[in-house]
Amino acid sequence: MLSSPIALARRALHIFHCRAPACPDDPMTCDPTYCIAAARVAEPRRKKTGNVVRPEIDLDVFLNHMKCFTSPSPDQQATVYAKDGARVGYVTYAMSPLFDMVYIFDIGIDEAFRRQGYALAVIRHLVLTYRMPLTTIKEVYAAHLFWAAARELAMLNDSSMSTISISEMNQEQARWEHLRPEMIRLENLIIQRFIQGESYESAVGRGLD
């Protein structure tokens, strides 16, 4: 019988947080932190690699070369779709102009598709597509369980994941300071395209060609 204040509090925390299908529904033995993490990836229709499960996704990518952090390498602003064609969210990322890192700026999953493994599926897509380390920009602490799962997923696929804060972006960008002449030339080209009447998508979607 749960009569003590500690036991009652643990029960309340368990009821509020735990959504894991395999949970024993015993607040005295269930770890709510584990159950939260398990709930994020539990769904019988998904494939598995190790202990990580994820749905299959497709990305529709728009390249943006205009004033981006990794210039002259573009931002890649992608809409994420499920295999049945439903839009499930978005991700913004970019490859370092030194071709040694992929930066993740933002991941957003539409409310109806949250806690179904789609954000982890995005991480896996980036790891397997680029085969290089990932670096996130300003991870939100409220999502620390997701980022812990994402790091585990990266390691399972022979990659790694680090993070930098917004205050560290200038220092990171200094690694390709020697490419500044190309950045300036690219900005001037984009301005010329606007003057010549090109659409926004065309003007910023092309690089130095």
C-alpha positions in Angstrom: 0.0 0.0 0.0 1.4 3.4 -1.0 0.9 5.5 2.1 4.1 7.5 2.7 4.5 11.0 1.1 7.5 9.8 -0.8 5.6 6.8 -2.2 2.7 8.9 -3.2 5.0 11.4 -4.9 6.7 8.6 -6.8 3.4 7.3 -7.9 2.3 10.7 -9.2 5.6 11.2 -11.1 5.2 7.7 -12.6 1.6 8.3 -13.8 2.5 11.6 -15.3 5.6 10.6 -17.1 5.6 6.9 -17.9 4.3 6.1 -21.4 6.4 3.0 -22.1 4.4 0.0 -23.4 6.7 -2.5 -21.5 6.5 -0.7 -18.2 5.6 -3.0 -15.3 3.3 -0.2 -14.0 5.0 -0.4 -10.6 6.1 3.0 -9.4 8.4 1.4 -6.9 10.5 -0.4 -9.5 9.8 1.6 -12.7 12.4 4.3 -13.5 10.4 7.3 -15.0 13.5 8.5 -16.8 13.9 5.2 -18.6 10.2 5.1 -19.4 10.3 8.6 -20.9 13.2 7.6 -23.2 11.5 4.3 -24.1 8.3 6.0 -24.9 10.1 8.2 -27.5 11.1 5.3 -29.6 8.4 2.6 -29.0 6.2 1.7 -31.9 5.8 -1.8 -33.4 5.8 -0.8 -37.0 9.4 0.6 -36.9 12.7 -1.1 -37.8 15.4 -1.7 -35.2 19.2 -1.3 -35.0 20.5 -2.5 -31.6 18.1 -0.9 -29.0 17.2 2.0 -31.3 14.0 2.0 -33.3 13.0 4.5 -36.0 10.5 5.0 -38.8 11.6 5.5 -42.4 11.7 9.1 -43.8 12.4 11.1 -46.9 13.8 14.7 -47.0 13.0 17.4 -49.4 15.9 19.8 -49.2 16.2 23.5 -50.1 19.7 24.9 -50.4 20.3 28.4 -49.0 23.6 30.1 -49.7 22.6 33.5 -48.3 24.5 34.7 -45.2 24.7 31.3 -43.6 27.0 30.1 -40.8 28.9 27.7 -43.0 29.2 30.0 -46.0 30.4 29.3 -48.7 28.8 25.9 -47.9 24.9 26.3 -47.8 22.3 25.7 -45.2 20.1 22.8 -46.0 16.5 23.5 -45.0 14.7 20.2 -45.3 11.1 19.2 -44.9 10.8 15.7 -43.4 8.2 13.3 -44.8 7.0 9.8 -43.7 7.2 7.0 -46.2 3.4 7.5 -46.8 4.1 11.1 -47.9 2.8 12.8 -44.8 4.8 15.8 -43.6 6.1 15.1 -40.2 8.5 18.1 -39.5 11.6 19.9 -40.6 15.4 20.0 -40.0 18.0 22.7 -40.8 21.6 21.6 -41.1 24.8 22.3 -43.1 28.1 20.7 -43.9 31.2 22.5 -42.9 33.1 24.0 -45.8 36.0 22.0 -44.6 34.0 18.8 -45.2 34.7 17.5 -41.7 31.4 18.1 -39.8 27.7 18.4 -40.2 26.0 21.1 -38.1 22.5 20.7 -36.9 20.7 24.0 -36.3 17.1 23.0 -35.6 14.8 19.9 -35.7 11.1 20.3 -35.4 8.5 17.5 -35.5 4.9 18.3 -36.0 2.7 17.6 -32.9 0.8 14.7 -34.4 4.1 12.8 -35.0 6.0 13.5 -31.8 7.3 10.7 -29.6 7.3 8.4 -32.6 11.0 8.3 -33.3 11.0 10.7 -36.3 13.6 13.1 -34.8 15.9 10.1 -34.2 15.2 9.0 -37.8 16.5 12.4 -38.9 19.7 12.0 -36.9 20.3 8.5 -38.4 19.7 9.9 -41.9 22.3 12.5 -41.4 24.8 10.1 -39.9 24.4 7.5 -42.7 24.3 10.1 -45.5 27.4 12.1 -44.6 29.4 9.6 -42.6 31.0 12.3 -40.5 30.6 13.8 -37.0 27.6 15.9 -36.1 27.6 19.1 -34.1 24.5 20.7 -32.7 24.0 24.4 -32.1 22.6 25.3 -28.7 20.9 22.2 -27.5 17.8 22.9 -25.4 18.1 21.3 -22.0 14.4 20.3 -22.0 15.3 17.9 -24.8 18.3 16.4 -23.1 16.9 12.9 -23.1 16.4 13.1 -26.9 20.0 14.3 -27.4 21.3 11.5 -25.2 19.4 9.0 -27.4 20.7 10.8 -30.5 24.4 10.4 -29.3 23.8 6.8 -28.6 22.4 6.3 -32.1 25.4 8.2 -33.6 27.8 5.9 -31.8 25.9 2.8 -32.9 26.5 3.9 -36.5 30.2 4.7 -36.0 29.8 8.4 -35.7 29.8 11.0 -32.9 27.9 14.1 -31.8 29.1 17.2 -30.0 27.6 20.6 -29.3 28.6 24.2 -29.3 26.8 27.3 -27.9 25.8 30.4 -29.9 28.7 32.3 -28.2 31.1 29.7 -29.7 30.0 30.0 -33.3 32.4 32.8 -34.2 35.3 30.7 -32.9 34.1 27.7 -34.8 33.7 29.8 -38.0 37.3 30.9 -37.7 38.3 27.5 -38.8 37.5 28.4 -42.4 38.4 32.1 -42.2 40.7 31.5 -45.2 37.6 31.0 -47.3 36.4 34.6 -46.7 37.2 35.8 -50.3 34.8 33.0 -51.6 32.1 34.1 -49.0 32.3 37.7 -50.3 32.2 36.7 -53.9 29.2 34.5 -53.2 27.3 37.3 -51.5 28.0 39.6 -54.4 26.8 37.0 -56.9 23.5 36.6 -54.9 23.0 40.4 -55.0 23.6 40.5 -58.7 21.1 37.7 -59.2 18.5 39.7 -57.3 19.2 42.8 -59.4 18.8 40.7 -62.6 15.4 39.6 -61.4 16.0 36.1 -60.4 13.6 34.5 -57.9 14.7 34.2 -54.3 14.8 30.4 -54.6 17.1 30.6 -57.6 19.3 33.4 -56.4 20.1 31.9 -53.0 19.8 28.3 -54.1 22.9 28.4 -56.3 26.5 28.6 -55.1 29.5 30.2 -56.9 28.5 28.9 -60.4 
